Amino acid sequence: MRHDRKSTRVLRFAQVVLCLVSSLSAAQEICDPLLPKYADDHPLGYKLIGDRCEGLFVQQVSGSIQVVSVHFAPLDLSLGTGESVQLQWRCPLNEAKANNLRAVSLKTRVFYRMDTLRPAGSTSYNWRTELLQRIPLSGTEVGVVSWISAELNGSDTKLFCPIFAHSQSGKIEVVLRSDLTLHEIYLGLVPLDEAGRSEDYLFQEKPLKYGPYATGSPISIELPTLENTGVYRLEIAVIFKNDTTSNLDVLFYFPGE
């Protein structure tokens, strides 16, 4: 009898250790180790919650341009706030590549993020959004991006797959944010062939003319109506207020109607 009890305790201990190791492994895979976090006991701090990492983090000034949302417009998550919302996407190579999913705050001075990794072949994620209400963030104050690692023109690249919540309709919208004051943004849009080579530009070196651009505020770029399914490259050239420049290419997949 004592031997059986000892074996049971050892088995339970091994199960607890295995559970802790699995949780740690999941956190290391999903959570961003470079994100400046609050203390572990912060009630709303960025940490592993089930199948995702989510919460507030400490302000980080990177001095760069970030892509904070790529979606079919309009994207309003209000119906899911406090409960759940189904995020959907359509990607090429979906059977072979895991999908990265990220949500960020578009509200200035609110540093929130959600990260999760979805299995290869997945096309949706039922996101429980009760934490948004506790922060609080409304459904229109959240940007969402989805991407896979794809091989284009002989190299691996980040390929965005536009998000939609209720129906895939409307034009694609790309939302940027800068930690530095901008003077102007110039855009180019070009489809790519199956080998990843550029075809004819839809437009090139087009000024956005949204100025003045407030530091840290979201900058929405609504793309024209696209006709052909495939990969497109949005070329972004930024001129900062101090006359320095930066370039960013955003590759995304348009799945067609």
Rosetta blueprint (number, residue, H / E / L):
1 M L
2 R H
3 H H
4 D H
5 R H
6 K H
7 S H
8 T H
9 R H
10 V H
11 L H
12 R H
13 F H
14 A H
15 Q H
16 V H
17 V H
18 L H
19 C H
20 L H
21 V H
22 S H
23 S H
24 L H
25 S H
26 A H
27 A H
28 Q H
29 E H
30 I H
31 C L
32 D L
33 P L
34 L L
35 L L
36 P L
37 K E
38 Y L
39 A L
40 D L
41 D L
42 H L
43 P L
44 L L
45 G E
46 Y L
47 K E
48 L E
49 I E
50 G L
51 D L
52 R E
53 C E
54 E E
55 G E
56 L E
57 F E
58 V L
59 Q L
60 Q L
61 V L
62 S L
63 G L
64 S L
65 I E
66 Q E
67 V E
68 V E
69 S E
70 V E
71 H E
72 F E
73 A L
74 P L
75 L L
76 D L
77 L L
78 S H
79 L H
80 G H
81 T L
82 G L
83 E L
84 S E
85 V E
86 Q E
87 L E
88 Q E
89 W L
90 R L
91 C L
92 P L
93 L L
94 N L
95 E L
96 A L
97 K L
98 A L
99 N E
100 N E
101 L E
102 R E
103 A E
104 V E
105 S E
106 L L
107 K L
108 T L
109 R L
110 V L
111 F L
112 Y E
113 R E
114 M E
115 D E
116 T E
117 L E
118 R E
119 P L
120 A L
121 G L
122 S L
123 T L
124 S E
125 Y E
126 N E
127 W E
128 R E
129 T L
130 E H
131 L H
132 L H
133 Q H
134 R H
135 I L
136 P L
137 L L
138 S L
139 G H
140 T H
141 E H
142 V E
143 G E
144 V E
145 V E
146 S E
147 W E
148 I E
149 S E
150 A E
151 E E
152 L E
153 N L
154 G L
155 S E
156 D E
157 T E
158 K E
159 L E
160 F E
161 C L
162 P L
163 I E
164 F E
165 A L
166 H L
167 S L
168 Q L
169 S L
170 G L
171 K L
172 I E
173 E E
174 V E
175 V E
176 L E
177 R E
178 S E
179 D L
180 L L
181 T L
182 L E
183 H E
184 E E
185 I E
186 Y E
187 L E
188 G E
189 L E
190 V E
191 P E
192 L E
193 D L
194 E L
195 A L
196 G L
197 R L
198 S E
199 E L
200 D L
201 Y L
202 L L
203 F E
204 Q E
205 E E
206 K E
207 P E
208 L L
209 K L
210 Y L
211 G L
212 P L
213 Y E
214 A L
215 T L
216 G L
217 S L
218 P L
219 I E
220 S E
221 I E
222 E E
223 L L
224 P L
225 T L
226 L L
227 E L
228 N L
229 T L
230 G E
231 V E
232 Y E
233 R E
234 L E
235 E E
236 I E
237 A E
238 V E
239 I E
240 F E
241 K L
242 N L
243 D L
244 T L
245 T E
246 S E
247 N E
248 L E
249 D E
250 V E
251 L E
252 F E
253 Y E
254 F E
255 P L
256 G L
257 E L
